[in-house]
Amino acid sequence: HTFTQFAPFRVSRLRLIPHAPCTMNRLVKHIAEHNSLWHQSLTEIDLSHSSYLCDRSLEYLTRFSRLVNVNLSFCTNLTDRGLVCLFPLKNLASVDLRGCSHLTEVG
């Protein structure tokens, strides 16, 4: 199944299992671009242990304006620059950044 087949469903929580480098980043982009119903329903996303997830992928999360909880723990390629992308998410209450080794206190 592809995510496009599930697009008509409203989803409030989503956990993505890490795969190959290009797959995870493409998957985040695809979900953001092709599942517009999720833009207003998704409140939690778990991308933990996605060591290949890059800063650019976080830009796509801003389409989910109702996000409250984001788990990015052990996403070791993320930097402070990527976290800036999350600032527009006004409902965001929790971001798990444990084990993100490229982040500094500035981020």
HUMOQUI-V339258 format. One line per field, one symbol per residue. psi: psi as a letter, one per 40 degrees, with the letter a starting at -180 (. if undefined). burial: # if it has 9 or more other C-alpha atoms within 8 Angstrom, else .. A space follows every 10 residues. Layout:
# HUMOQUI-V339258
psi=???
burial=???
This chain:
# HUMOQUI-V339258
psi=iidddedeih hdihhhhhai dddddddddd dddegdddde dhehhheieg eehidddddd deegeehdhh hehfgeeiid dddddedegd ehdhhheheg eeiidd.
burial=..#...#..# .#.#...#.. ...##..### ##..###### ########## #####.#### ##.####### ########## ###.##..#. .#..#.#..# .##...#
